[in-house]
């Protein structure tokens, strides 16, 4: 690093450090000629205020932390994009960490961020996370926290998500209205709240339409590899010769794995089996047949989560009380060719 | 933030701040009983060393900056994943900024990162970047810099990329060997080095195989929206009724837009027209027909770029000389159904 200091500028101009500092801040008790000389020399020497010292003084880092389960993921990429846009507007920077769906890494990363004294933290929880003490350590530290997408209901902070239960309920009701009666569900793993809620929405839709719930038609995705999970569950359900006419998949990538297997085995979609996804990844619109799915607004989720976090950071800075918010963003059903 | 200080711990225990500080660092001239009391109280009060003060002392931020053109992008997501893995190993954190293919934003972000005093910077340049003064400001500042993927040859720093010219050359030779003779190219925009190099590789392969280069068969993608560019260029080339039997697209997403248009108009791939992509995005393997393409190792590129940057940071820290490296990662042709 180039370490031009106030002292060097002061020494070269033969004035005091205080005068240099005041000149750079534009104070009116420094005369214009001196001010101009200081600014010119500072530019010439490529002087940059020492951000560590500024941080120490203001107790602000102008940096927030973001922990997401996985980076190579169309939905999370859109969330990140939304967060970065909001941060950009405020000249804030974002440290991004990937928990890789591991709770131990999530814990370590929270500690790193707290030690770094970021001004606030955004998290979407890992699939493994089943206790929340490490999240409480953020609150105990009085650092603003917003959870999004994969949240924990019991943690006392703001949350931004969709209504997974309702979205899944509406999706399955749509399939039933279309005439499908034996609807299988390729569900997510057991811990994440959104996977539980999508399953409960599915079950409730069947019940409300007087279709008996059949646990044999529910297959769990547990490889942390959605495409493979979809492919393998499709193989299982076909091999087991179960009676079903539609598959509601917990994510688009699970649905795409499913379609891949059905295409390979010559099963006609949607004639023999309908497939419905969840999330609306870009690739869902270009595969054959194009996937019907539920649009989950990742970009808006990122923007909203970040906006709430920055509000809370500001309230805290001004010693004003914070009221936690729980925001549910709208989803919508996208009808394409698989249903 | 919880601001437990050394002073508070000292005051509660009735000892000096120096003793507290020494106890926390495990110095041997503090007796064990005192040490234990200090550590217990520090834990109880959730004491965290002030990272700003630590930074000020060590002149290290243990943070690097990453500027990429776009976040919602399978290739760059894989690059980020590789970078985060290398950073994770070293307990480094990564500030990620998206230039959105705008050179003005890129300049601003470099200044933000320099002001933040990150220990090093990784950049893949925007499509607009055609002068490099802002990159020299990083070098002038003596901050390690590694360019990757979209690089500038004339900037004096380490670079990690593929050999775009050779990869494109091999790809077009492969098409020629397959019997295609009228090969169109949907090229990238005019500035990025990789788009120039892919075009030059295409042209050279034609020349070396005695196929006359026909500028009418080259279409530029200039919307910064690869899918749309591919779709619209396909529409143009079909509407203009040009004589061609294959399309070499500058990226997979351009190729996928192309395939979408050809599928919609009932043109048979590869019977009537072959399509070859570049990058090997996941979705290329699940579309119909599955796309032949060149695999570009994003994850490895991220890992390698980060590893070089961390090496340079360490050399600098130890006042050792740095030798800049230019690394070309291997690509390979993936043959699927479109060729």
Interface residues (C-beta under 8 A of the other chain):
Chain A: X1 X2 X3 X46 X48 X49 X50 X51 X52 X53 X55 X56 X59 X61 X63 X71 X72 X73 X74 X77 X78 X80 X81 X84 X88 X91 X93 X94 X95 X96 X97 X98 X105 X112 X113 X114 X115 X116 X117 X137 X140 X141 X142 X143 X227 X256 X259 X260 X263 X282 X283 X286 X287 X288
Chain B: X1 X2 X3 X46 X48 X49 X50 X51 X52 X53 X55 X56 X59 X61 X63 X71 X72 X73 X74 X77 X78 X80 X81 X84 X88 X91 X93 X94 X95 X96 X97 X98 X105 X112 X113 X114 X115 X116 X117 X137 X140 X141 X142 X143 X227 X256 X259 X260 X263 X282 X283 X286 X287 X288
